[in-house]
Amino acid sequence: MNAAILCVGRLRESFWRAAADEYKKRLSRFGKFEEIEVADRPEGTDEARVLREEGKDLLRRIREDDDVIALCVDGRAVSSEQLAKMLREREVTGRRTVFVIGGSLGLSPEVVARAGTRLSFSLMTFPHQLARVMLYEQIYRACKINAGERYHK
């Protein structure tokens, strides 16, 4: 699999970084996985501008032939098995699958429009740092499912 997680902001706390790094290490046997971070901008009075600028930074990192999946609260919720099927179907195309996680304000409409798929973990709101770790875990789980390996439930 050829995939990237493109996100706004860095994992600042060491425990988030350690968790993400552990899943990146586990994923390495399933293919190429990149983590691409763009700078988050301090929230101010002009939230629309912050969202627009973060969106421009994200779109600059997306290639023309990338298959983009945006993590959005109003996206489609899927089971781990359904995610595994989605990734299996994408893998045969040879294109890079790019998961995009926005910052505290979410994703700009331009980034959402660029995505072919909108995915949601839940109707609940999660910090984007936790969402990144959850995404890594779910991608790892999907890869294990696709490889026919057991993974705890």
C-alpha positions in Angstrom: 0.0 0.0 0.0 1.1 3.5 -0.7 -0.5 6.0 1.6 0.1 9.3 3.4 -1.5 11.0 6.4 -1.5 14.7 5.7 -2.4 16.8 8.7 -2.4 20.2 10.2 -0.1 20.7 13.1 2.5 18.6 14.9 2.1 16.0 17.5 3.4 18.0 20.4 2.9 15.7 23.4 5.4 12.8 23.5 2.7 10.2 24.2 0.9 11.0 21.0 4.2 11.0 19.1 5.1 7.6 20.6 1.8 6.1 19.7 1.9 7.3 16.1 5.5 6.2 15.7 4.6 2.7 17.0 1.8 2.3 14.4 4.1 3.7 11.7 6.7 1.1 12.6 4.0 -1.7 12.5 2.7 -0.4 9.2 6.1 -0.4 7.5 5.8 -4.1 6.5 2.5 -3.4 4.6 3.9 -0.7 2.3 5.0 2.9 2.1 3.3 5.2 4.7 4.2 8.9 4.9 3.3 11.4 7.5 3.1 15.0 6.2 2.5 17.9 8.5 1.7 21.5 7.6 1.9 24.3 10.1 -1.1 25.2 12.1 -1.9 28.8 12.4 -2.8 30.5 15.6 -6.5 31.0 15.9 -7.5 34.6 15.7 -10.4 36.7 14.9 -10.3 35.7 11.2 -11.1 32.0 11.4 -12.0 31.9 7.7 -8.6 33.2 6.8 -6.9 30.6 9.0 -8.9 27.8 7.4 -8.2 29.1 3.9 -4.4 29.3 4.5 -4.3 25.9 6.1 -6.3 24.5 3.2 -3.8 26.0 0.7 -0.9 24.4 2.5 -2.7 21.0 2.5 -3.6 21.2 -1.2 0.0 22.0 -2.1 1.0 18.6 -0.7 -1.7 16.7 -2.6 -0.6 15.3 -6.0 -2.9 15.4 -9.0 -3.3 11.7 -9.1 -3.7 11.1 -5.3 -6.8 9.5 -4.0 -7.9 11.8 -1.2 -9.9 10.8 1.9 -10.9 13.7 4.2 -11.6 13.0 7.8 -14.8 15.0 8.5 -17.4 14.9 11.2 -20.1 14.8 8.5 -18.3 12.0 6.6 -19.4 8.4 6.3 -18.8 6.2 9.3 -17.5 2.7 8.3 -16.5 -0.4 10.2 -13.0 -1.7 10.3 -13.9 -4.3 7.8 -15.4 -1.8 5.5 -12.3 0.4 5.8 -10.1 -2.7 4.9 -12.2 -3.2 1.8 -11.9 0.4 0.8 -8.1 0.3 1.2 -7.9 -3.1 -0.7 -9.8 -1.6 -3.6 -7.6 1.5 -3.7 -4.4 -0.5 -3.4 -4.9 -2.1 -6.9 -5.0 1.3 -8.5 -1.3 2.0 -7.6 -2.3 5.5 -6.6 -1.3 7.1 -3.3 -4.1 7.2 -0.8 -3.9 10.4 1.2 -5.9 10.8 4.4 -6.3 14.4 5.4 -6.8 15.6 9.0 -7.6 19.3 9.6 -6.7 21.5 12.5 -8.9 22.7 15.3 -11.1 24.5 12.8 -11.5 21.5 10.5 -10.9 21.4 6.8 -11.4 24.2 4.2 -14.2 23.6 1.7 -11.6 23.4 -1.0 -9.8 20.5 0.7 -13.2 18.7 1.3 -14.1 19.3 -2.4 -10.8 17.7 -3.5 -11.5 14.6 -1.5 -13.1 11.7 -3.3 -14.3 10.3 0.0 -15.2 11.8 3.4 -14.7 9.6 6.4 -15.9 10.0 9.9 -14.8 8.2 13.1 -17.8 9.3 15.0 -20.3 12.1 15.6 -18.2 13.0 18.6 -15.4 15.5 18.4 -11.8 14.4 19.0 -8.6 16.4 19.3 -6.8 16.2 15.9 -3.8 14.7 17.6 -5.9 11.8 18.9 -7.6 11.5 15.5 -4.2 10.9 13.9 -3.3 8.1 16.3 -6.8 6.6 15.8 -6.4 6.8 12.0 -3.0 5.0 12.2 -4.5 2.3 14.3 -7.4 1.8 12.0 -5.2 1.7 8.9 -3.0 -0.9 10.7 -6.1 -2.9 11.6 -7.3 -2.7 8.0 -3.9 -4.0 6.7 -4.0 -6.9 9.2 -7.5 -7.8 8.0 -6.5 -7.6 4.4 -3.5 -9.8 5.1 -5.7 -12.4 6.6 -4.1 -11.9 10.0 -5.8 -11.9 13.4 -6.3 -8.7 15.1 -8.0 -8.3 18.5 -11.5 -6.9 18.7 
